[in-house]
Amino acid sequence: MKTTNPVKSAPEPNMPFWEMSIMLSSSMNEIPVGFLSNSGNILAKAKYTIIATTTG
């Protein structure tokens, strides 16, 4: 298990849910955490994609 959370250092007080999503995506190994923390708009898109994929 990797314990790298570059997003923690990034200021994202607006989206506390993001940390959860990133943990999900990193554990699911679908989307790299670095990529998530790197882009803002794609983040939201990926979030919904992950949720949709998880819920089915």
mmCIF file of the N, C-alpha and C atoms, coordinates in Angstrom:
data_MODEL
# 
_entry.id   MODEL 
# 
loop_
_atom_site.group_PDB 
_atom_site.id 
_atom_site.type_symbol 
_atom_site.label_atom_id 
_atom_site.label_alt_id 
_atom_site.label_comp_id 
_atom_site.label_asym_id 
_atom_site.label_entity_id 
_atom_site.label_seq_id 
_atom_site.pdbx_PDB_ins_code 
_atom_site.Cartn_x 
_atom_site.Cartn_y 
_atom_site.Cartn_z 
_atom_site.occupancy 
_atom_site.B_iso_or_equiv 
_atom_site.pdbx_formal_charge 
_atom_site.auth_seq_id 
_atom_site.auth_comp_id 
_atom_site.auth_asym_id 
_atom_site.auth_atom_id 
_atom_site.pdbx_PDB_model_num 
ATOM 1   N N  . MET A 1 1  ? 0.846   -1.214 0.000   1.00 0.00 ? 1  MET A N  1 
ATOM 2   C CA . MET A 1 1  ? 0.000   0.000  0.000   1.00 0.00 ? 1  MET A CA 1 
ATOM 3   C C  . MET A 1 1  ? 0.869   1.246  0.000   1.00 0.00 ? 1  MET A C  1 
ATOM 4   N N  . LYS A 1 2  ? 0.575   2.142  -0.878  1.00 0.00 ? 2  LYS A N  1 
ATOM 5   C CA . LYS A 1 2  ? 1.338   3.386  -0.930  1.00 0.00 ? 2  LYS A CA 1 
ATOM 6   C C  . LYS A 1 2  ? 0.679   4.420  -0.023  1.00 0.00 ? 2  LYS A C  1 
ATOM 7   N N  . THR A 1 3  ? 1.504   5.192  0.653   1.00 0.00 ? 3  THR A N  1 
ATOM 8   C CA . THR A 1 3  ? 0.958   6.233  1.524   1.00 0.00 ? 3  THR A CA 1 
ATOM 9   C C  . THR A 1 3  ? 1.425   7.590  1.039   1.00 0.00 ? 3  THR A C  1 
ATOM 10  N N  . THR A 1 4  ? 1.240   7.838  -0.240  1.00 0.00 ? 4  THR A N  1 
ATOM 11  C CA . THR A 1 4  ? 1.635   9.126  -0.810  1.00 0.00 ? 4  THR A CA 1 
ATOM 12  C C  . THR A 1 4  ? 0.397   9.950  -1.102  1.00 0.00 ? 4  THR A C  1 
ATOM 13  N N  . ASN A 1 5  ? 0.286   11.074 -0.421  1.00 0.00 ? 5  ASN A N  1 
ATOM 14  C CA . ASN A 1 5  ? -0.870  11.946 -0.626  1.00 0.00 ? 5  ASN A CA 1 
ATOM 15  C C  . ASN A 1 5  ? -0.406  13.359 -0.939  1.00 0.00 ? 5  ASN A C  1 
ATOM 16  N N  . PRO A 1 6  ? 0.012   13.595 -2.184  1.00 0.00 ? 6  PRO A N  1 
ATOM 17  C CA . PRO A 1 6  ? 0.475   14.932 -2.572  1.00 0.00 ? 6  PRO A CA 1 
ATOM 18  C C  . PRO A 1 6  ? -0.649  15.950 -2.506  1.00 0.00 ? 6  PRO A C  1 
ATOM 19  N N  . VAL A 1 7  ? -1.874  15.465 -2.530  1.00 0.00 ? 7  VAL A N  1 
ATOM 20  C CA . VAL A 1 7  ? -3.028  16.368 -2.492  1.00 0.00 ? 7  VAL A CA 1 
ATOM 21  C C  . VAL A 1 7  ? -3.121  17.049 -1.134  1.00 0.00 ? 7  VAL A C  1 
ATOM 22  N N  . LYS A 1 8  ? -2.642  16.368 -0.091  1.00 0.00 ? 8  LYS A N  1 
ATOM 23  C CA . LYS A 1 8  ? -2.713  16.947 1.251   1.00 0.00 ? 8  LYS A CA 1 
ATOM 24  C C  . LYS A 1 8  ? -1.980  18.282 1.298   1.00 0.00 ? 8  LYS A C  1 
ATOM 25  N N  . SER A 1 9  ? -0.892  18.373 0.566   1.00 0.00 ? 9  SER A N  1 
ATOM 26  C CA . SER A 1 9  ? -0.115  19.607 0.581   1.00 0.00 ? 9  SER A CA 1 
ATOM 27  C C  . SER A 1 9  ? -0.797  20.673 -0.268  1.00 0.00 ? 9  SER A C  1 
ATOM 28  N N  . ALA A 1 10 ? -1.632  20.242 -1.192  1.00 0.00 ? 10 ALA A N  1 
ATOM 29  C CA . ALA A 1 10 ? -2.333  21.199 -2.047  1.00 0.00 ? 10 ALA A CA 1 
ATOM 30  C C  . ALA A 1 10 ? -3.534  21.779 -1.312  1.00 0.00 ? 10 ALA A C  1 
ATOM 31  N N  . PRO A 1 11 ? -3.711  23.094 -1.386  1.00 0.00 ? 11 PRO A N  1 
ATOM 32  C CA . PRO A 1 11 ? -4.832  23.751 -0.700  1.00 0.00 ? 11 PRO A CA 1 
ATOM 33  C C  . PRO A 1 11 ? -6.160  23.442 -1.370  1.00 0.00 ? 11 PRO A C  1 
ATOM 34  N N  . GLU A 1 12 ? -6.959  22.607 -0.754  1.00 0.00 ? 12 GLU A N  1 
ATOM 35  C CA . GLU A 1 12 ? -8.273  22.266 -1.313  1.00 0.00 ? 12 GLU A CA 1 
ATOM 36  C C  . GLU A 1 12 ? -9.318  22.215 -0.192  1.00 0.00 ? 12 GLU A C  1 
ATOM 37  N N  . PRO A 1 13 ? -9.518  23.338 0.486   1.00 0.00 ? 13 PRO A N  1 
ATOM 38  C CA . PRO A 1 13 ? -10.479 23.368 1.594   1.00 0.00 ? 13 PRO A CA 1 
ATOM 39  C C  . PRO A 1 13 ? -11.911 23.322 1.084   1.00 0.00 ? 13 PRO A C  1 
ATOM 40  N N  . ASN A 1 14 ? -12.067 23.590 -0.202  1.00 0.00 ? 14 ASN A N  1 
ATOM 41  C CA . ASN A 1 14 ? -13.397 23.599 -0.785  1.00 0.00 ? 14 ASN A CA 1 
ATOM 42  C C  . ASN A 1 14 ? -13.934 22.194 -0.972  1.00 0.00 ? 14 ASN A C  1 
ATOM 43  N N  . MET A 1 15 ? -13.027 21.252 -1.206  1.00 0.00 ? 15 MET A N  1 
ATOM 44  C CA . MET A 1 15 ? -13.464 19.883 -1.466  1.00 0.00 ? 15 MET A CA 1 
ATOM 45  C C  . MET A 1 15 ? -12.857 18.917 -0.455  1.00 0.00 ? 15 MET A C  1 
ATOM 46  N N  . PRO A 1 16 ? -13.456 18.798 0.704   1.00 0.00 ? 16 PRO A N  1 
ATOM 47  C CA . PRO A 1 16 ? -12.969 17.821 1.687   1.00 0.00 ? 16 PRO A CA 1 
ATOM 48  C C  . PRO A 1 16 ? -13.258 16.403 1.219   1.00 0.00 ? 16 PRO A C  1 
ATOM 49  N N  . PHE A 1 17 ? -14.251 16.283 0.362   1.00 0.00 ? 17 PHE A N  1 
ATOM 50  C CA . PHE A 1 17 ? -14.641 14.969 -0.163  1.00 0.00 ? 17 PHE A CA 1 
ATOM 51  C C  . PHE A 1 17 ? -13.579 14.434 -1.093  1.00 0.00 ? 17 PHE A C  1 
ATOM 52  N N  . TRP A 1 18 ? -12.755 15.351 -1.603  1.00 0.00 ? 18 TRP A N  1 
ATOM 53  C CA . TRP A 1 18 ? -11.739 14.942 -2.565  1.00 0.00 ? 18 TRP A CA 1 
ATOM 54  C C  . TRP A 1 18 ? -10.753 13.965 -1.962  1.00 0.00 ? 18 TRP A C  1 
ATOM 55  N N  . GLU A 1 19 ? -10.384 14.228 -0.719  1.00 0.00 ? 19 GLU A N  1 
ATOM 56  C CA . GLU A 1 19 ? -9.416  13.330 -0.080  1.00 0.00 ? 19 GLU A CA 1 
ATOM 57  C C  . GLU A 1 19 ? -9.938  11.899 -0.105  1.00 0.00 ? 19 GLU A C  1 
ATOM 58  N N  . MET A 1 20 ? -11.218 11.758 0.175   1.00 0.00 ? 20 MET A N  1 
ATOM 59  C CA . MET A 1 20 ? -11.829 10.436 0.170   1.00 0.00 ? 20 MET A CA 1 
ATOM 60  C C  . MET A 1 20 ? -11.769 9.842  -1.236  1.00 0.00 ? 20 MET A C  1 
ATOM 61  N N  . SER A 1 21 ? -12.107 10.664 -2.223  1.00 0.00 ? 21 SER A N  1 
ATOM 62  C CA . SER A 1 21 ? -12.121 10.185 -3.611  1.00 0.00 ? 21 SER A CA 1 
ATOM 63  C C  . SER A 1 21 ? -10.728 9.744  -4.035  1.00 0.00 ? 21 SER A C  1 
ATOM 64  N N  . ILE A 1 22 ? -9.738  10.531 -3.637  1.00 0.00 ? 22 ILE A N  1 
ATOM 65  C CA . ILE A 1 22 ? -8.367  10.197 -4.016  1.00 0.00 ? 22 ILE A CA 1 
ATOM 66  C C  . ILE A 1 22 ? -7.960  8.883  -3.363  1.00 0.00 ? 22 ILE A C  1 
ATOM 67  N N  . MET A 1 23 ? -8.322  8.716  -2.102  1.00 0.00 ? 23 MET A N  1 
ATOM 68  C CA . MET A 1 23 ? -8.023  7.453  -1.434  1.00 0.00 ? 23 MET A CA 1 
ATOM 69  C C  . MET A 1 23 ? -8.683  6.311  -2.192  1.00 0.00 ? 23 MET A C  1 
ATOM 70  N N  . LEU A 1 24 ? -9.932  6.532  -2.579  1.00 0.00 ? 24 LEU A N  1 
ATOM 71  C CA . LEU A 1 24 ? -10.669 5.514  -3.329  1.00 0.00 ? 24 LEU A CA 1 
ATOM 72  C C  . LEU A 1 24 ? -9.940  5.192  -4.622  1.00 0.00 ? 24 LEU A C  1 
ATOM 73  N N  . SER A 1 25 ? -9.644  6.226  -5.372  1.00 0.00 ? 25 SER A N  1 
ATOM 74  C CA . SER A 1 25 ? -9.024  6.020  -6.686  1.00 0.00 ? 25 SER A CA 1 
ATOM 75  C C  . SER A 1 25 ? -7.650  5.379  -6.530  1.00 0.00 ? 25 SER A C  1 
ATOM 76  N N  . SER A 1 26 ? -6.920  5.778  -5.496  1.00 0.00 ? 26 SER A N  1 
ATOM 77  C CA . SER A 1 26 ? -5.579  5.226  -5.330  1.00 0.00 ? 26 SER A CA 1 
ATOM 78  C C  . SER A 1 26 ? -5.672  3.760  -4.928  1.00 0.00 ? 26 SER A C  1 
ATOM 79  N N  . SER A 1 27 ? -6.659  3.433  -4.105  1.00 0.00 ? 27 SER A N  1 
ATOM 80  C CA . SER A 1 27 ? -6.804  2.039  -3.693  1.00 0.00 ? 27 SER A CA 1 
ATOM 81  C C  . SER A 1 27 ? -7.349  1.210  -4.845  1.00 0.00 ? 27 SER A C  1 
ATOM 82  N N  . MET A 1 28 ? -8.197  1.827  -5.662  1.00 0.00 ? 28 MET A N  1 
ATOM 83  C CA . MET A 1 28 ? -8.755  1.132  -6.813  1.00 0.00 ? 28 MET A CA 1 
ATOM 84  C C  . MET A 1 28 ? -7.733  1.053  -7.945  1.00 0.00 ? 28 MET A C  1 
ATOM 85  N N  . ASN A 1 29 ? -6.715  1.938  -7.845  1.00 0.00 ? 29 ASN A N  1 
ATOM 86  C CA . ASN A 1 29 ? -5.642  1.939  -8.846  1.00 0.00 ? 29 ASN A CA 1 
ATOM 87  C C  . ASN A 1 29 ? -6.178  2.323  -10.219 1.00 0.00 ? 29 ASN A C  1 
ATOM 88  N N  . GLU A 1 30 ? -7.262  3.062  -10.254 1.00 0.00 ? 30 GLU A N  1 
ATOM 89  C CA . GLU A 1 30 ? -7.830  3.466  -11.543 1.00 0.00 ? 30 GLU A CA 1 
ATOM 90  C C  . GLU A 1 30 ? -7.129  4.727  -12.045 1.00 0.00 ? 30 GLU A C  1 
ATOM 91  N N  . ILE A 1 31 ? -6.995  5.717  -11.159 1.00 0.00 ? 31 ILE A N  1 
ATOM 92  C CA . ILE A 1 31 ? -6.400  6.989  -11.556 1.00 0.00 ? 31 ILE A CA 1 
ATOM 93  C C  . ILE A 1 31 ? -5.267  7.324  -10.588 1.00 0.00 ? 31 ILE A C  1 
ATOM 94  N N  . PRO A 1 32 ? -4.096  7.667  -11.097 1.00 0.00 ? 32 PRO A N  1 
ATOM 95  C CA . PRO A 1 32 ? -2.959  8.007  -10.249 1.00 0.00 ? 32 PRO A CA 1 
ATOM 96  C C  . PRO A 1 32 ? -3.248  9.235  -9.395  1.00 0.00 ? 32 PRO A C  1 
ATOM 97  N N  . VAL A 1 33 ? -2.809  9.183  -8.142  1.00 0.00 ? 33 VAL A N  1 
ATOM 98  C CA . VAL A 1 33 ? -3.068  10.296 -7.234  1.00 0.00 ? 33 VAL A CA 1 
ATOM 99  C C  . VAL A 1 33 ? -2.391  11.561 -7.731  1.00 0.00 ? 33 VAL A C  1 
ATOM 100 N N  . GLY A 1 34 ? -1.188  11.418 -8.236  1.00 0.00 ? 34 GLY A N  1 
ATOM 101 C CA . GLY A 1 34 ? -0.457  12.580 -8.734  1.00 0.00 ? 34 GLY A CA 1 
ATOM 102 C C  . GLY A 1 34 ? -1.239  13.288 -9.819  1.00 0.00 ? 34 GLY A C  1 
ATOM 103 N N  . PHE A 1 35 ? -1.841  12.511 -10.691 1.00 0.00 ? 35 PHE A N  1 
ATOM 104 C CA . PHE A 1 35 ? -2.623  13.090 -11.788 1.00 0.00 ? 35 PHE A CA 1 
ATOM 105 C C  . PHE A 1 35 ? -3.824  13.836 -11.224 1.00 0.00 ? 35 PHE A C  1 
ATOM 106 N N  . LEU A 1 36 ? -4.441  13.253 -10.207 1.00 0.00 ? 36 LEU A N  1 
ATOM 107 C CA . LEU A 1 36 ? -5.620  13.880 -9.606  1.00 0.00 ? 36 LEU A CA 1 
ATOM 108 C C  . LEU A 1 36 ? -5.247  15.231 -9.007  1.00 0.00 ? 36 LEU A C  1 
ATOM 109 N N  . SER A 1 37 ? -4.189  15.232 -8.205  1.00 0.00 ? 37 SER A N  1 
ATOM 110 C CA . SER A 1 37 ? -3.809  16.468 -7.525  1.00 0.00 ? 37 SER A CA 1 
ATOM 111 C C  . SER A 1 37 ? -3.263  17.485 -8.512  1.00 0.00 ? 37 SER A C  1 
ATOM 112 N N  . ASN A 1 38 ? -2.935  17.028 -9.703  1.00 0.00 ? 38 ASN A N  1 
ATOM 113 C CA . ASN A 1 38 ? -2.312  17.907 -10.682 1.00 0.00 ? 38 ASN A CA 1 
ATOM 114 C C  . ASN A 1 38 ? -3.340  18.777 -11.394 1.00 0.00 ? 38 ASN A C  1 
ATOM 115 N N  . SER A 1 39 ? -4.526  18.263 -11.644 1.00 0.00 ? 39 SER A N  1 
ATOM 116 C CA . SER A 1 39 ? -5.506  19.012 -12.421 1.00 0.00 ? 39 SER A CA 1 
ATOM 117 C C  . SER A 1 39 ? -6.740  19.298 -11.576 1.00 0.00 ? 39 SER A C  1 
ATOM 118 N N  . GLY A 1 40 ? -7.274  20.482 -11.722 1.00 0.00 ? 40 GLY A N  1 
ATOM 119 C CA . GLY A 1 40 ? -8.437  20.879 -10.919 1.00 0.00 ? 40 GLY A CA 1 
ATOM 120 C C  . GLY A 1 40 ? -9.741  20.453 -11.554 1.00 0.00 ? 40 GLY A C  1 
ATOM 121 N N  . ASN A 1 41 ? -9.940  20.830 -12.818 1.00 0.00 ? 41 ASN A N  1 
ATOM 122 C CA . ASN A 1 41 ? -11.205 20.518 -13.477 1.00 0.00 ? 41 ASN A CA 1 
ATOM 123 C C  . ASN A 1 41 ? -11.354 19.029 -13.729 1.00 0.00 ? 41 ASN A C  1 
ATOM 124 N N  . ILE A 1 42 ? -10.282 18.409 -14.171 1.00 0.00 ? 42 ILE A N  1 
ATOM 125 C CA . ILE A 1 42 ? -10.328 16.970 -14.428 1.00 0.00 ? 42 ILE A CA 1 
ATOM 126 C C  . ILE A 1 42 ? -10.616 16.230 -13.129 1.00 0.00 ? 42 ILE A C  1 
ATOM 127 N N  . LEU A 1 43 ? -10.212 16.852 -12.022 1.00 0.00 ? 43 LEU A N  1 
ATOM 128 C CA . LEU A 1 43 ? -10.470 16.243 -10.720 1.00 0.00 ? 43 LEU A CA 1 
ATOM 129 C C  . LEU A 1 43 ? -11.954 15.985 -10.545 1.00 0.00 ? 43 LEU A C  1 
ATOM 130 N N  . ALA A 1 44 ? -12.744 17.030 -10.724 1.00 0.00 ? 44 ALA A N  1 
ATOM 131 C CA . ALA A 1 44 ? -14.184 16.900 -10.537 1.00 0.00 ? 44 ALA A CA 1 
ATOM 132 C C  . ALA A 1 44 ? -14.740 15.837 -11.482 1.00 0.00 ? 44 ALA A C  1 
ATOM 133 N N  . LYS A 1 45 ? -14.301 15.887 -12.726 1.00 0.00 ? 45 LYS A N  1 
ATOM 134 C CA . LYS A 1 45 ? -14.784 14.900 -13.702 1.00 0.00 ? 45 LYS A CA 1 
ATOM 135 C C  . LYS A 1 45 ? -14.435 13.492 -13.237 1.00 0.00 ? 45 LYS A C  1 
ATOM 136 N N  . ALA A 1 46 ? -13.187 13.312 -12.837 1.00 0.00 ? 46 ALA A N  1 
ATOM 137 C CA . ALA A 1 46 ? -12.744 11.988 -12.403 1.00 0.00 ? 46 ALA A CA 1 
ATOM 138 C C  . ALA A 1 46 ? -13.535 11.548 -11.176 1.00 0.00 ? 46 ALA A C  1 
ATOM 139 N N  . LYS A 1 47 ? -13.821 12.508 -10.295 1.00 0.00 ? 47 LYS A N  1 
ATOM 140 C CA . LYS A 1 47 ? -14.567 12.172 -9.088  1.00 0.00 ? 47 LYS A CA 1 
ATOM 141 C C  . LYS A 1 47 ? -15.896 11.536 -9.456  1.00 0.00 ? 47 LYS A C  1 
ATOM 142 N N  . TYR A 1 48 ? -16.625 12.203 -10.314 1.00 0.00 ? 48 TYR A N  1 
ATOM 143 C CA . TYR A 1 48 ? -17.942 11.688 -10.694 1.00 0.00 ? 48 TYR A CA 1 
ATOM 144 C C  . TYR A 1 48 ? -17.803 10.373 -11.456 1.00 0.00 ? 48 TYR A C  1 
ATOM 145 N N  . THR A 1 49 ? -16.758 10.269 -12.241 1.00 0.00 ? 49 THR A N  1 
ATOM 146 C CA . THR A 1 49 ? -16.540 9.021  -12.977 1.00 0.00 ? 49 THR A CA 1 
ATOM 147 C C  . THR A 1 49 ? -16.298 7.877  -12.009 1.00 0.00 ? 49 THR A C  1 
ATOM 148 N N  . ILE A 1 50 ? -15.471 8.145  -11.001 1.00 0.00 ? 50 ILE A N  1 
ATOM 149 C CA . ILE A 1 50 ? -15.169 7.111  -10.008 1.00 0.00 ? 50 ILE A CA 1 
ATOM 150 C C  . ILE A 1 50 ? -16.445 6.706  -9.284  1.00 0.00 ? 50 ILE A C  1 
ATOM 151 N N  . ILE A 1 51 ? -17.221 7.701  -8.885  1.00 0.00 ? 51 ILE A N  1 
ATOM 152 C CA . ILE A 1 51 ? -18.468 7.416  -8.172  1.00 0.00 ? 51 ILE A CA 1 
ATOM 153 C C  . ILE A 1 51 ? -19.393 6.588  -9.059  1.00 0.00 ? 51 ILE A C  1 
ATOM 154 N N  . ALA A 1 52 ? -19.534 7.016  -10.297 1.00 0.00 ? 52 ALA A N  1 
ATOM 155 C CA . ALA A 1 52 ? -20.420 6.302  -11.221 1.00 0.00 ? 52 ALA A CA 1 
ATOM 156 C C  . ALA A 1 52 ? -19.935 4.871  -11.415 1.00 0.00 ? 52 ALA A C  1 
ATOM 157 N N  . THR A 1 53 ? -18.631 4.721  -11.516 1.00 0.00 ? 53 THR A N  1 
ATOM 158 C CA . THR A 1 53 ? -18.091 3.378  -11.719 1.00 0.00 ? 53 THR A CA 1 
ATOM 159 C C  . THR A 1 53 ? -18.285 2.527  -10.470 1.00 0.00 ? 53 THR A C  1 
ATOM 160 N N  . THR A 1 54 ? -18.144 3.165  -9.304  1.00 0.00 ? 54 THR A N  1 
ATOM 161 C CA . THR A 1 54 ? -18.264 2.411  -8.059  1.00 0.00 ? 54 THR A CA 1 
ATOM 162 C C  . THR A 1 54 ? -19.706 1.997  -7.821  1.00 0.00 ? 54 THR A C  1 
ATOM 163 N N  . THR A 1 55 ? -20.635 2.934  -8.066  1.00 0.00 ? 55 THR A N  1 
ATOM 164 C CA . THR A 1 55 ? -22.041 2.635  -7.823  1.00 0.00 ? 55 THR A CA 1 
ATOM 165 C C  . THR A 1 55 ? -22.593 1.737  -8.919  1.00 0.00 ? 55 THR A C  1 
ATOM 166 N N  . GLY A 1 56 ? -21.982 1.780  -10.079 1.00 0.00 ? 56 GLY A N  1 
ATOM 167 C CA . GLY A 1 56 ? -22.458 0.926  -11.162 1.00 0.00 ? 56 GLY A CA 1 
ATOM 168 C C  . GLY A 1 56 ? -23.294 1.729  -12.100 1.00 0.00 ? 56 GLY A C  1 
# 
